[in-house]
Amino acid sequence: MNALDGYLLDGSPSKDEAIAVSLREKDASERAQPFYRALDLLGARVPDETLMALRIALAGRTPDDDAIRTMRAQVAAARKGDRDARAAYLASLETSG
């Protein structure tokens, strides 16, 4: 689990710190670059959906509307203690490579 996952699921680290870590540890994936630019420009003002889109991109998936809506629902449920939603969130980010 990375800093973005910790922030999205548990609120720890803080959003500012999760973004700082993400920017320090940038992945070279072309798909992730627009989201890094947004983080660099807007910092903690980016909506959480931007962080979700970045996580989806880093998992090698396309961060389309459906993927983000699904992740947003998983995050909301996981923050309320739903273990199945937490597991589904983490499973959705597993990469095959």
C-alpha positions, 0 to 999 in steps of 0.5 A: 500500500502506498501513501495515496492508498493510506490517505484515501483509505485511512486519512493517514498520511495527510493529503499534503504528505501523500501528494509530496511522497507521490511527487518525490517517487514519481512513476515513469508511466506515461499514463500517470504524467497528467495527474502528476502535473495536476498534483504539482500545480494544485497540491492539496487543492486537487480533488480526491478523484485526481488521486484516485485517477493517479492510483488507477493509472499507476495500476496500469488501468485506464482511469475512466469515469466508471473506474473512478466512480467505483473507486470512490464508492469503495473508498467511502465504504472502506472509510466507514469500516467495510472490509470487503470494500477495502479489499476490493479497492486493494485488489483493483490496484494489483498489477499483472506486471 
